């Protein structure tokens, strides 16, 4: 599902082997993060992956939504809101008082969704590949 998200955003799909290794670590090492998967009739239709980070400014751990995807045919059914709320609850149970995320370039639709869920813009997210 993360590859579907990457393709939808215009990126190149990941090699599934290394991607599965990272996903497995999220499941097997709960202190590094977690994934919430939405299923319908036994089929995955959405995913939200979250990692934990420590920071002085947040006085400890905070969570970062890394990937959030709902299959196009299930958008508008509150699936994304349910996924996100479940992720927020799990992060809070882990002691996180802050959850951050980024939206893609030209991500006005995504920003509106997150704002409806209580997020507020705090600045641009920048990236440099090294």
Helices and strands as residue ranges (DSSP letters): H 2-8, H 16-28, E 33-40, E 43-55, E 60-70, G 72-74, H 79-93, E 99-101, H 108-116
